């Protein structure tokens, strides 16, 4: 009989919800607000994770790893925006998807970069003192604090951004880029900036993930991650940052819930498949009956004076 | 070389698509604080000419001057910042944004349009936002759209959309507005109201208008000057009464 640590399990779920929330917030900025269909989101999550992991394994403090992951990821976003912004939305999606897969396959085959298929092992946790602590709950609880602290900061910054005149330009680009340009806005510059910010935020999520799990390999960064995040964004409500977080909560809950459920109810199918079936069904139902997601997009906040 | 006296001056502007000369050597002048019409049969190149003036297309050859400054190599957003604004033939409003946000996005020189300013100069742009809000509401009232500020363009009528498109152009206090068929698909009463507003704006704020319109019966009562376009060229121009009697114009329209 295996003893299950329930407290650790719930805290662990919370950490995953937090990390996915950050990732969904970044996609929401690009897709939800600006309409940029980034099918390569996982690439920037992966770049953040690898850069941060390699730096901290080499002995750098965690802050350096986090910053490094964020900056390299943001720069990759800038680099990708150069070809991507010349493309229409569906082609943009394809290019980004290919970019993510290219990076992943190179990392998998070039063992000298980061261990190839064996991945990077022994990634130190964010705080060195955590290594001395042997209770699992405490270790995870500290991670909850770190992840949610960063999530809160990012949430506040992104909310400020999307509720400003700049945020209005982003929505304008989503609705009609050329018309936005004809209203005096430098849309190309805005979209490049959004790719940089979105990628940087995804890099932060990757860095948090790497230090929490302690081990990363290319198997963790398949395109399905991007699509999962996309589902979180659409279910929760694209163009609504709280919706993004809610979407992450639901999807992680669904994934874990189906695994638990199999012990209590006799499901004749693999729980992993049950999750995919439920996700697909939910997606279809939402797109038919509530395309705006659970939480609707709100207009740019005004201090409405009467 | 002729001296430039107009607010907007075009010199030999040509624009081709796959060898087809849609705009074929157009030279014209629009004088300040006038309402100037541009008429011509379908496919004569009017909208392409507007697109070339507003920077959506770059002319193959020829020059465009606004306030004696050459603008034909500038991107659309820089031309807008110079005070030359255009509307679209098929209104291109932001369907999922409120009427108010559709108006406010059009404000010129907004501090909060810059990414770093959003965080570093929050007080400044917040103050600007309330000014912009007040201004937008003023214009919406003027266009009889005041009650719809929180609605979305998807939810209002076609005529109101046309008005909103004009309102959006007014937000930036432009010197000149290019209107592409402001009365198309609008009932005659509302069309007359739209044109009344245009005259008020010229007289009250000194805005210059350059208007494409198919409803010549409205246009000729309104404008100070008309240019007639046919197959990419300006075939006639003059005060409205002379144009309506011009044989070339009748021929271009009737194809006789």
Interface residues (C-beta under 8 A of the other chain):
Chain A: X157 X160 X161 X164 X165 X166 X168 X169 X171 X172 X174 X175 X176 X178 X179 X180 X181 X182 X183 X184 X185 X186 X187 X190 X193 X239 X297 X299 X300 X302 X303 X304 X305
Chain B: X54 X55 X56 X75 X76 X77 X78 X80 X81 X85 X86 X88 X92 X93 X94 X95 X96 X97 X98 X100 X101 X104 X105 X106 X107 X108 X110 X111 X112 X113 X114 X115 X117 X118 X119 X122 X125 X126 X128 X129 X130 X133 X150 X168 X172
